[in-house]
Amino acid sequence: MSLLKHPFKKIFAELNIYALNFQSSAQLAAVYPQSGGTYEYYRHLNPAFGFSAGWMFLMSKLAVGCVVAIGFGSYFCQLVH
């Protein structure tokens, strides 16, 4: 059986992934109590990793903003016409 046919199984699997991500981030925050989030955690491994993580975070936020703007524009055009 596919996960797509059972949405509750898919939601449960996604929640487990989110919980693991949250727990690992919380543990890293306890070990390295500096502001900066993922950038700081990767910077301890290698400064290039921290630089890459910071830019990926920035680009992902820009992409989300673009998708929201496209969605808003699409709905607004449907409302006007």
Secondary structure, DSSP 8 states (H G I E B T S, - for coil): --GGG-HHHHHHHHHHHHHHHHHHHHHHHHHS--TTTHHHHHHHH-HHHHHHHHHHHHHHHHHHHHHHHHHHHHHHHHHH-
